[in-house]
Every structure is written in structure tokens, then in C-alpha cells.
Amino acid sequence: GLPPLEPRALSGEQVRSLKNLCDRLPSFHRLHGRRHQGEDVPRQRIQGRPWRDRAMVFVLLSTGLRREELVNLDLAQVEPSSPEALRQVRRARLRAVRGKGRTERAVFLSQDARLALADYLERERAADATDTSVALFLSAARQAARRADGRLSVRAVNLTLQQIGRWHDAEVADPARRLSPLRPHDLRHTFAFQLAAKTGADAYELQRRLGHRSQRYIQRYTNPPEAVAAGYVEGF
């Protein structure tokens, strides 16, 4: 059988270039070609949701959520939940995140994630929401396979990140900085590795923020990327 899939953490350069691409996602969803030449404001693809996709990437990098935890988030779990407040506060969180084994935890949002969420709530979510929509991340209103409640699916998150990874790699000449295949778990591991570095590998804090009931998997999530590990011995 194949060996178990090892988590992969992105390097600092990869995170920076990924965020840079996410800031330009609207341009990747615009309609191009002769038919749309001369338009003052290029139109966006009907099902394109660049502000939502950008917010998902930034939230995953900021919190280390699993993909299931991400799609199960409700707007009411965001504190504060208005775009204006998210732009002004210095601290925001996602409360009562439901994880494996009936666990619940709170996770905090970085400044990048707060601003990205504010942009999504202000620019896109309202157009896809109905009077009964409670999910934070919604599918496009005109999507044929949209769920009755509009909640985004795990498969949609996987496909979105794969496409972002391909767009990223098309702009990167250095093979060492490429991301594909980009997976939600890569962003979770990146968060875990960065949190371990910030906290001095505090096992309790890692267990609490990653949503594990035991410390059995903590070491697996905090293994450094190959490039970082190679740098440890550079000065020997």
C-alpha cells in the first residue's frame, strides 16, 4: 500500500506569493476575448466568486481549520460579523468551531483574514444569500448543483484550492516555490508549523487551536518543511 500522506507546510515565500495571487483573484474571473473588448468594467464569470475564495484561503492560513470545519461555519460564529467592525477591530474570532470527536474551540482571525472576510461579506455574500441562509461561505446563486441551504461543499473547496494552485504555479518560475496540488490540509499544516514556532511548540496551545483531543498528532503537524529543515544545518 501507499504510505500515509504527510502534511506539507508552505514556506514563507510560498505564503507571500499565494496571498499576492489571492489579492488579484478578481482578474482571473473576468471575461476576456473579442466579445468583451472595449468594456469599461470587465464583467465577471457568473459563477466566479473571487472574494469568497480569497477569504477562504486567508481564513485557512489564519486558523488551521479543517475543510469540513470551514464549510460548516455559520455567519453567526464570526465575532464581530459586520464588514465595518471586521475592518476596525484588532481582534476577531470564530467561536464554537465544531471539530472531530464532538470538540468545540475558538480560533482567532489575523488582520489579513479579517479584511478578506469583510470584503467577501460586503461584495459577494449578499448576492448569494436568501432569507434563510446561515452558512458563512455560500455557493454561487446560479450554480446548478447548489444545495438547498446554499452551503458550500467540501468538494468545492478542494477544487477551488487546486485551481488557485495552478494559477499560482503558472506565474512562478522557481520550481521550489510551486504549490500544486494545493490542498486545504497544506494550509492547516502551515498554520500549525507557524503556531509551533510562535509558541515554542506549546503542546497544550497547539492541541487547543488545532482541535485535537490528544497530543498524538501534534508532532506530525509540526514537522518543518524540507527547505526549513535543510536550513538548520547550513551553518554547521
Backbone as CSV, one residue per row, in Angstrom:
resi,resn,N_x,N_y,N_z,CA_x,CA_y,CA_z,C_x,C_y,C_z
1,GLY,0.815,-1.203,0.000,0.000,0.000,0.000,0.848,1.251,0.000
2,LEU,0.205,2.377,-0.358,0.909,3.644,-0.364,1.131,4.127,1.062
3,PRO,2.230,4.842,1.311,2.458,5.388,2.654,1.436,6.465,2.966
4,PRO,1.183,6.732,4.236,0.215,7.774,4.594,0.672,9.130,4.079
5,LEU,-0.291,9.965,3.710,0.004,11.277,3.180,0.551,12.168,4.291
6,GLU,1.765,12.683,4.099,2.371,13.550,5.094,1.927,14.990,4.872
7,PRO,1.606,15.696,5.943,1.233,17.102,5.788,2.389,17.907,5.212
8,ARG,2.059,18.964,4.498,3.078,19.817,3.898,2.834,21.244,4.341
9,ALA,3.860,21.890,4.861,3.761,23.299,5.239,4.372,24.148,4.138
10,LEU,3.721,25.270,3.831,4.253,26.183,2.835,5.338,27.041,3.466
11,SER,6.327,27.391,2.666,7.387,28.276,3.139,6.866,29.701,3.206
12,GLY,7.652,30.586,3.826,7.258,31.985,3.897,7.098,32.612,2.526
13,GLU,7.991,32.284,1.601,7.897,32.817,0.239,6.642,32.311,-0.462
14,GLN,6.319,31.042,-0.252,5.113,30.489,-0.869,3.853,31.148,-0.321
15,VAL,3.827,31.397,0.978,2.662,32.056,1.574,2.507,33.458,1.012
16,ARG,3.605,34.180,0.890,3.533,35.547,0.365,3.050,35.567,-1.079
17,SER,3.572,34.680,-1.910,3.147,34.669,-3.314,1.711,34.166,-3.456
18,LEU,1.280,33.254,-2.571,-0.104,32.794,-2.590,-1.047,33.930,-2.226
19,LYS,-0.721,34.684,-1.191,-1.558,35.809,-0.796,-1.592,36.874,-1.894
20,ASN,-0.447,37.090,-2.528,-0.395,38.065,-3.621,-1.335,37.677,-4.748
21,LEU,-1.341,36.390,-5.095,-2.244,35.941,-6.154,-3.699,36.079,-5.718
22,CYS,-4.002,35.744,-4.459,-5.376,35.845,-3.973,-5.880,37.283,-4.017
23,ASP,-4.984,38.251,-3.807,-5.384,39.648,-3.899,-5.759,40.029,-5.332
24,ARG,-5.330,39.223,-6.305,-5.621,39.512,-7.716,-6.637,38.538,-8.322
25,LEU,-7.297,37.763,-7.482,-8.236,36.765,-7.998,-9.359,37.341,-8.868
26,PRO,-9.891,38.541,-8.580,-10.944,39.055,-9.463,-10.534,39.111,-10.930
27,SER,-9.261,39.391,-11.203,-8.821,39.466,-12.598,-8.839,38.103,-13.277
28,PHE,-8.718,37.023,-12.516,-8.736,35.678,-13.088,-10.162,35.226,-13.422
29,HIS,-11.144,35.906,-12.884,-12.544,35.539,-13.117,-13.241,36.456,-14.117
30,ARG,-12.512,37.396,-14.680,-13.125,38.308,-15.632,-13.239,37.670,-17.001
31,LEU,-14.253,38.066,-17.719,-14.484,37.564,-19.068,-13.559,38.285,-20.044
32,HIS,-12.874,37.506,-20.864,-11.939,38.063,-21.831,-12.369,37.664,-23.250
33,GLY,-11.636,38.148,-24.214,-11.937,37.787,-25.596,-12.520,38.948,-26.376
34,ARG,-12.656,38.736,-27.677,-13.126,39.791,-28.574,-14.514,40.294,-28.199
35,ARG,-15.343,39.382,-27.741,-16.729,39.750,-27.414,-16.803,40.806,-26.322
36,HIS,-15.805,40.821,-25.427,-15.856,41.714,-24.273,-14.827,42.838,-24.365
37,GLN,-14.193,42.993,-25.512,-13.243,44.083,-25.679,-13.968,45.420,-25.660
38,GLY,-13.328,46.404,-25.061,-13.896,47.741,-25.019,-14.853,47.985,-23.871
39,GLU,-15.115,47.000,-23.055,-15.997,47.207,-21.906,-15.269,48.024,-20.843
40,ASP,-15.915,49.060,-20.345,-15.284,49.905,-19.326,-14.995,49.112,-18.056
41,VAL,-15.965,48.304,-17.653,-15.795,47.462,-16.467,-15.964,46.009,-16.905
42,PRO,-14.841,45.264,-17.050,-14.938,43.868,-17.497,-15.873,43.063,-16.599
43,ARG,-16.736,42.304,-17.209,-17.693,41.511,-16.449,-17.033,40.257,-15.880
44,GLN,-17.620,39.774,-14.796,-17.101,38.594,-14.107,-17.903,37.365,-14.509
45,ARG,-17.254,36.217,-14.515,-17.956,34.968,-14.803,-19.095,34.781,-13.809
46,ILE,-20.206,34.243,-14.290,-21.421,34.152,-13.488,-21.188,33.407,-12.174
47,GLN,-20.419,32.317,-12.247,-20.207,31.517,-11.043,-18.901,31.854,-10.323
48,GLY,-18.162,32.815,-10.827,-16.913,33.188,-10.177,-17.155,33.922,-8.868
49,ARG,-16.457,33.519,-7.828,-16.570,34.164,-6.516,-15.165,34.421,-5.959
50,PRO,-14.435,35.360,-6.567,-13.043,35.585,-6.150,-12.892,36.086,-4.718
51,TRP,-13.824,36.928,-4.249,-13.709,37.456,-2.888,-13.979,36.361,-1.861
52,ARG,-14.904,35.451,-2.172,-15.147,34.308,-1.294,-13.924,33.404,-1.250
53,ASP,-13.366,33.097,-2.417,-12.222,32.187,-2.481,-11.014,32.778,-1.763
54,ARG,-10.803,34.076,-1.933,-9.705,34.752,-1.223,-9.915,34.665,0.279
55,ALA,-11.133,34.909,0.731,-11.420,34.840,2.166,-11.187,33.441,2.715
56,MET,-11.562,32.412,1.961,-11.358,31.042,2.434,-9.876,30.748,2.626
57,VAL,-9.040,31.142,1.672,-7.602,30.894,1.781,-7.029,31.612,2.998
58,PHE,-7.398,32.871,3.175,-6.849,33.640,4.287,-7.334,33.096,5.632
59,VAL,-8.585,32.658,5.703,-9.100,32.079,6.951,-8.390,30.768,7.257
60,LEU,-8.185,29.922,6.266,-7.479,28.658,6.487,-6.055,28.895,6.964
61,LEU,-5.367,29.857,6.372,-3.996,30.168,6.789,-3.958,30.754,8.195
62,SER,-5.013,31.450,8.583,-5.043,32.151,9.864,-5.500,31.274,11.020
63,THR,-6.224,30.188,10.712,-6.863,29.416,11.780,-6.481,27.937,11.806
64,GLY,-6.016,27.397,10.678,-5.720,25.971,10.627,-6.959,25.096,10.636
65,LEU,-8.103,25.621,10.208,-9.326,24.823,10.178,-9.213,23.674,9.183
66,ARG,-9.893,22.571,9.493,-10.082,21.506,8.520,-11.104,21.982,7.482
67,ARG,-11.103,21.347,6.324,-12.031,21.782,5.274,-13.482,21.577,5.704
68,GLU,-13.777,20.504,6.425,-15.138,20.282,6.910,-15.553,21.371,7.892
69,GLU,-14.612,21.785,8.743,-14.908,22.845,9.709,-15.164,24.168,8.989
70,LEU,-14.441,24.403,7.902,-14.618,25.635,7.148,-16.010,25.719,6.536
71,VAL,-16.449,24.661,5.850,-17.745,24.717,5.174,-18.905,24.675,6.161
72,ASN,-18.679,24.174,7.374,-19.746,24.118,8.375,-19.886,25.404,9.177
73,LEU,-19.043,26.386,8.912,-19.135,27.654,9.632,-20.418,28.391,9.268
74,ASP,-21.026,29.006,10.277,-22.167,29.897,10.068,-21.721,31.334,10.278
75,LEU,-22.428,32.244,9.636,-22.105,33.663,9.787,-22.180,34.094,11.243
76,ALA,-23.095,33.507,12.001,-23.269,33.884,13.408,-22.059,33.523,14.269
77,GLN,-21.186,32.649,13.772,-19.997,32.269,14.536,-18.861,33.278,14.405
78,VAL,-18.994,34.224,13.490,-17.969,35.251,13.295,-18.240,36.395,14.266
79,GLU,-17.251,36.741,15.081,-17.400,37.825,16.057,-16.242,38.795,15.929
80,PRO,-16.528,40.034,15.491,-17.809,40.588,15.037,-18.114,40.112,13.621
81,SER,-19.347,40.289,13.176,-19.762,39.706,11.899,-20.102,40.730,10.826
82,SER,-19.958,42.014,11.109,-20.238,43.021,10.087,-18.942,43.453,9.410
83,PRO,-18.981,43.799,8.126,-17.766,44.238,7.433,-17.105,45.440,8.105
84,GLU,-17.902,46.392,8.556,-17.350,47.590,9.183,-16.572,47.244,10.446
85,ALA,-17.145,46.394,11.284,-16.489,46.025,12.541,-15.237,45.196,12.278
86,LEU,-15.288,44.295,11.299,-14.126,43.463,10.991,-12.940,44.310,10.538
87,ARG,-13.215,45.424,9.905,-12.137,46.297,9.450,-11.563,47.149,10.580
88,GLN,-12.325,47.346,11.639,-11.899,48.258,12.697,-11.285,47.561,13.900
89,VAL,-11.764,46.362,14.218,-11.304,45.709,15.455,-9.882,45.171,15.299
90,ARG,-9.246,45.001,16.420,-7.911,44.407,16.433,-7.946,42.918,16.755
91,ARG,-9.115,42.444,17.148,-9.240,41.019,17.443,-10.626,40.547,17.017
92,ALA,-10.640,39.469,16.254,-11.895,38.830,15.865,-11.692,37.326,15.949
93,ARG,-12.784,36.608,16.108,-12.655,35.162,16.271,-13.820,34.437,15.619
94,LEU,-13.607,33.133,15.432,-14.674,32.213,15.049,-14.959,31.375,16.287
95,ARG,-16.152,31.471,16.819,-16.465,30.784,18.073,-17.153,29.454,17.800
96,ALA,-17.027,28.550,18.742,-17.730,27.259,18.720,-17.502,26.510,17.410
97,VAL,-16.246,26.460,16.975,-15.920,25.678,15.778,-16.032,24.200,16.136
98,ARG,-16.846,23.465,15.408,-17.086,22.064,15.716,-16.082,21.192,14.977
99,GLY,-15.284,20.436,15.748,-14.258,19.584,15.169,-14.558,18.113,15.342
100,LYS,-13.540,17.313,15.197,-13.702,15.870,15.352,-13.936,15.522,16.813
101,GLY,-14.611,14.395,17.025,-14.839,13.932,18.395,-15.688,14.865,19.223
102,ARG,-16.615,15.579,18.581,-17.537,16.487,19.277,-16.811,17.589,20.038
103,THR,-15.637,17.964,19.565,-14.900,19.038,20.206,-15.396,20.384,19.687
104,GLU,-15.213,21.409,20.500,-15.503,22.782,20.091,-14.338,23.653,20.536
105,ARG,-14.037,24.652,19.714,-12.951,25.552,20.066,-13.187,26.910,19.422
106,ALA,-12.479,27.894,19.918,-12.477,29.217,19.305,-11.141,29.415,18.610
107,VAL,-11.166,30.047,17.444,-9.943,30.369,16.721,-9.977,31.846,16.371
108,PHE,-8.807,32.446,16.279,-8.706,33.881,16.058,-8.309,34.168,14.609
109,LEU,-8.741,35.327,14.128,-8.511,35.722,12.744,-7.404,36.763,12.682
110,SER,-6.467,36.557,11.776,-5.408,37.539,11.554,-5.998,38.779,10.880
111,GLN,-5.206,39.824,10.791,-5.674,41.042,10.121,-6.026,40.764,8.667
112,ASP,-5.177,39.996,7.974,-5.461,39.651,6.581,-6.799,38.924,6.459
113,ALA,-7.047,37.979,7.363,-8.284,37.208,7.311,-9.490,38.081,7.639
114,ARG,-9.348,39.000,8.585,-10.460,39.903,8.931,-10.836,40.772,7.736
115,LEU,-9.841,41.331,7.079,-10.107,42.201,5.936,-10.675,41.417,4.756
116,ALA,-10.151,40.197,4.541,-10.657,39.372,3.438,-12.107,38.973,3.676
117,LEU,-12.449,38.640,4.918,-13.838,38.307,5.244,-14.746,39.518,5.065
118,ALA,-14.260,40.674,5.486,-15.059,41.891,5.321,-15.345,42.162,3.846
119,ASP,-14.345,41.981,2.991,-14.534,42.187,1.554,-15.567,41.215,0.990
120,TYR,-15.476,39.947,1.404,-16.425,38.945,0.916,-17.846,39.256,1.361
121,LEU,-18.017,39.579,2.637,-19.356,39.877,3.152,-19.951,41.100,2.464
122,GLU,-19.124,42.060,2.152,-19.604,43.298,1.555,-19.857,43.171,0.058
123,ARG,-19.031,42.393,-0.648,-19.063,42.388,-2.102,-19.852,41.225,-2.712
124,GLU,-19.905,40.066,-2.029,-20.442,38.879,-2.704,-21.518,38.131,-1.943
125,ARG,-21.366,37.958,-0.649,-22.233,37.018,0.049,-23.706,37.388,-0.064
126,ALA,-24.017,38.667,0.017,-25.423,39.082,-0.007,-26.112,38.660,-1.296
127,ALA,-25.383,38.639,-2.415,-25.986,38.274,-3.695,-26.347,36.794,-3.753
128,ASP,-25.691,35.970,-2.941,-25.944,34.526,-2.943,-26.815,34.080,-1.782
129,ALA,-27.107,34.978,-0.868,-27.853,34.615,0.337,-29.359,34.755,0.127
130,THR,-30.100,33.931,0.843,-31.555,34.050,0.906,-31.941,34.430,2.339
131,ASP,-33.233,34.540,2.580,-33.690,34.902,3.925,-33.347,33.835,4.960
132,THR,-33.108,32.605,4.508,-32.837,31.502,5.442,-31.370,31.076,5.438
133,SER,-30.511,31.767,4.709,-29.097,31.377,4.625,-28.388,31.680,5.939
134,VAL,-27.733,30.669,6.491,-26.966,30.863,7.726,-25.490,30.578,7.528
135,ALA,-25.130,29.846,6.478,-23.738,29.479,6.242,-22.897,30.716,5.953
136,LEU,-21.648,30.677,6.380,-20.736,31.780,6.091,-20.344,31.783,4.621
137,PHE,-19.890,30.637,4.114,-19.443,30.548,2.726,-20.517,29.874,1.881
138,LEU,-21.011,30.602,0.876,-22.120,30.141,0.056,-21.683,29.875,-1.378
139,SER,-22.359,28.918,-2.005,-22.175,28.667,-3.436,-22.820,29.794,-4.233
140,ALA,-22.390,29.923,-5.487,-22.996,30.928,-6.359,-24.477,30.637,-6.531
141,ALA,-25.284,31.676,-6.531,-26.741,31.515,-6.576,-27.188,30.779,-7.827
142,ARG,-26.483,30.946,-8.948,-26.886,30.330,-10.206,-26.231,28.970,-10.447
143,GLN,-25.511,28.461,-9.467,-24.854,27.166,-9.646,-25.892,26.049,-9.665
144,ALA,-25.797,25.195,-10.676,-26.816,24.160,-10.868,-26.865,23.173,-9.705
145,ALA,-25.710,22.796,-9.187,-25.649,21.780,-8.129,-25.688,22.388,-6.730
146,ARG,-26.163,23.598,-6.620,-26.202,24.286,-5.323,-27.132,23.564,-4.347
147,ARG,-26.692,23.438,-3.105,-27.519,22.823,-2.078,-28.712,23.722,-1.749
148,ALA,-29.705,23.134,-1.137,-30.906,23.890,-0.800,-30.590,25.041,0.145
149,ASP,-29.640,24.837,1.070,-29.291,25.891,2.021,-28.168,26.791,1.504
150,GLY,-27.642,26.475,0.310,-26.602,27.304,-0.287,-25.213,27.065,0.253
151,ARG,-25.066,26.205,1.243,-23.760,25.988,1.876,-22.768,25.389,0.886
152,LEU,-21.556,25.878,0.909,-20.503,25.378,0.034,-20.141,23.951,0.422
153,SER,-19.757,23.140,-0.545,-19.399,21.744,-0.282,-17.897,21.594,-0.087
154,VAL,-17.497,20.487,0.551,-16.078,20.177,0.728,-15.404,20.010,-0.628
155,ARG,-16.093,19.371,-1.559,-15.525,19.169,-2.890,-15.248,20.512,-3.577
156,ALA,-16.134,21.477,-3.394,-15.936,22.798,-3.994,-14.690,23.473,-3.427
157,VAL,-14.439,23.293,-2.129,-13.232,23.859,-1.518,-11.992,23.209,-2.121
158,ASN,-12.026,21.890,-2.270,-10.885,21.188,-2.870,-10.598,21.705,-4.275
159,LEU,-11.636,21.810,-5.096,-11.465,22.243,-6.480,-10.988,23.691,-6.554
160,THR,-11.498,24.523,-5.670,-11.092,25.921,-5.656,-9.609,26.061,-5.354
161,LEU,-9.128,25.349,-4.334,-7.718,25.443,-3.981,-6.825,24.846,-5.067
162,GLN,-7.284,23.780,-5.697,-6.498,23.209,-6.791,-6.332,24.219,-7.923
163,GLN,-7.411,24.926,-8.266,-7.335,25.915,-9.331,-6.437,27.090,-8.945
164,ILE,-6.536,27.544,-7.713,-5.669,28.619,-7.244,-4.206,28.183,-7.304
165,GLY,-3.939,26.946,-6.934,-2.580,26.431,-7.020,-2.054,26.421,-8.440
166,ARG,-2.895,26.056,-9.394,-2.470,26.052,-10.798,-2.200,27.468,-11.299
167,TRP,-3.075,28.411,-10.953,-2.846,29.808,-11.344,-1.543,30.321,-10.738
168,HIS,-1.315,29.987,-9.490,-0.092,30.416,-8.804,1.139,29.885,-9.524
169,ASP,1.156,28.605,-9.816,2.343,27.984,-10.405,2.606,28.465,-11.823
170,ALA,1.558,28.903,-12.518,1.740,29.413,-13.875,2.539,30.715,-13.881
171,GLU,2.585,31.405,-12.745,3.315,32.667,-12.650,4.682,32.522,-11.991
172,VAL,4.993,31.328,-11.527,6.222,31.127,-10.743,7.242,30.360,-11.578
173,ALA,8.431,30.941,-11.713,9.484,30.293,-12.492,10.273,29.293,-11.661
174,ASP,10.412,29.560,-10.359,11.206,28.701,-9.481,10.397,27.467,-9.078
175,PRO,10.826,26.266,-9.467,10.066,25.051,-9.100,9.900,24.883,-7.594
176,ALA,10.839,25.392,-6.819,10.774,25.222,-5.367,9.632,26.016,-4.746
177,ARG,9.095,26.990,-5.462,8.021,27.822,-4.913,6.649,27.391,-5.395
178,ARG,6.569,26.380,-6.221,5.274,25.950,-6.747,4.467,25.223,-5.665
179,LEU,3.151,25.246,-5.832,2.249,24.744,-4.794,1.464,23.501,-5.189
180,SER,1.232,23.323,-6.471,0.317,22.263,-6.924,0.837,20.882,-6.573
181,PRO,-0.086,20.018,-6.144,-1.510,20.284,-5.882,-1.698,20.963,-4.531
182,LEU,-2.386,22.093,-4.532,-2.666,22.819,-3.295,-3.911,22.239,-2.644
183,ARG,-3.791,21.864,-1.363,-4.886,21.224,-0.634,-5.177,21.982,0.656
184,PRO,-6.414,21.912,1.142,-6.742,22.589,2.403,-5.835,22.162,3.553
185,HIS,-5.433,20.894,3.557,-4.602,20.417,4.662,-3.212,21.046,4.635
186,ASP,-2.740,21.468,3.464,-1.450,22.161,3.398,-1.508,23.467,4.176
187,LEU,-2.633,24.161,4.095,-2.783,25.426,4.805,-2.934,25.184,6.310
188,ARG,-3.580,24.074,6.675,-3.687,23.702,8.094,-2.303,23.414,8.674
189,HIS,-1.496,22.667,7.942,-0.152,22.338,8.421,0.713,23.592,8.487
190,THR,0.540,24.500,7.520,1.288,25.759,7.543,0.973,26.553,8.804
191,PHE,-0.312,26.645,9.148,-0.711,27.321,10.380,-0.094,26.641,11.593
192,ALA,-0.156,25.310,11.639,0.362,24.570,12.790,1.859,24.792,12.964
193,PHE,2.595,24.768,11.860,4.042,24.956,11.951,4.374,26.369,12.422
194,GLN,3.651,27.368,11.922,3.905,28.744,12.332,3.511,28.973,13.789
195,LEU,2.394,28.353,14.223,1.973,28.487,15.616,2.977,27.817,16.546
196,ALA,3.519,26.672,16.133,4.529,25.995,16.943,5.764,26.878,17.108
197,ALA,6.160,27.562,16.040,7.323,28.444,16.115,7.055,29.631,17.046
198,LYS,5.823,30.171,17.007,5.480,31.328,17.831,5.369,30.973,19.314
199,THR,4.883,29.772,19.600,4.610,29.387,20.990,5.695,28.519,21.600
200,GLY,6.775,28.283,20.859,7.804,27.381,21.374,7.314,25.954,21.460
201,ALA,6.487,25.572,20.488,5.920,24.214,20.418,5.140,23.871,21.680
202,ASP,4.355,24.821,22.168,3.495,24.604,23.333,2.429,23.569,22.957
203,ALA,2.558,22.373,23.482,1.684,21.268,23.089,0.225,21.561,23.437
204,TYR,-0.015,22.206,24.589,-1.391,22.482,25.003,-2.053,23.478,24.052
205,GLU,-1.327,24.531,23.699,-1.896,25.537,22.807,-2.127,24.966,21.416
206,LEU,-1.202,24.149,20.917,-1.370,23.519,19.612,-2.578,22.586,19.611
207,GLN,-2.705,21.797,20.667,-3.841,20.882,20.776,-5.151,21.645,20.804
208,ARG,-5.180,22.754,21.530,-6.407,23.536,21.668,-6.791,24.226,20.361
209,ARG,-5.830,24.820,19.650,-6.159,25.577,18.438,-6.367,24.678,17.226
210,LEU,-5.762,23.499,17.221,-5.940,22.587,16.094,-7.141,21.666,16.274
211,GLY,-7.701,21.625,17.475,-8.911,20.839,17.691,-8.674,19.363,17.859
212,HIS,-7.549,18.983,18.485,-7.279,17.569,18.758,-7.578,17.258,20.222
213,ARG,-8.155,16.099,20.453,-8.456,15.699,21.827,-7.235,15.113,22.519
214,SER,-6.239,14.708,21.774,-5.000,14.191,22.356,-3.818,14.824,21.643
215,GLN,-2.628,14.636,22.210,-1.409,15.191,21.634,-0.736,14.226,20.658
216,ARG,-1.442,13.173,20.308,-0.843,12.123,19.486,-0.396,12.641,18.117
217,TYR,-1.182,13.575,17.538,-0.906,14.019,16.180,-0.138,15.334,16.121
218,ILE,0.130,15.943,17.273,0.753,17.259,17.266,2.121,17.235,16.603
219,GLN,2.940,16.223,16.921,4.278,16.162,16.340,4.218,16.049,14.824
220,ARG,3.228,15.325,14.322,3.079,15.156,12.873,2.766,16.483,12.188
221,TYR,1.998,17.323,12.844,1.610,18.592,12.239,2.681,19.665,12.354
222,THR,3.666,19.462,13.194,4.666,20.496,13.396,6.016,20.140,12.801
223,ASN,6.082,19.095,11.991,7.326,18.799,11.288,7.651,19.941,10.333
224,PRO,8.882,20.443,10.324,9.210,21.587,9.459,9.252,21.176,7.996
225,PRO,9.013,22.128,7.088,9.185,21.842,5.663,10.633,21.478,5.366
226,GLU,10.846,20.783,4.266,12.192,20.344,3.901,13.156,21.515,3.784
227,ALA,12.696,22.625,3.179,13.579,23.772,2.996,14.019,24.354,4.344
228,VAL,13.091,24.379,5.316,13.426,24.884,6.638,14.368,23.933,7.354
229,ALA,14.087,22.640,7.278,14.945,21.649,7.922,16.359,21.691,7.349
230,ALA,16.475,21.881,6.049,17.799,21.969,5.414,18.555,23.188,5.919
231,GLY,17.847,24.265,6.220,18.494,25.473,6.714,19.066,25.333,8.112
232,TYR,18.553,24.380,8.885,19.051,24.177,10.240,20.538,23.814,10.257
233,VAL,20.976,23.068,9.251,22.360,22.576,9.246,23.268,23.404,8.341
234,GLU,22.722,24.487,7.776,23.509,25.272,6.826,24.765,25.840,7.472
235,GLY,24.682,26.215,8.740,25.831,26.835,9.393,26.732,25.859,10.133
236,PHE,26.455,24.562,10.018,27.276,23.575,10.737,28.677,23.486,10.130
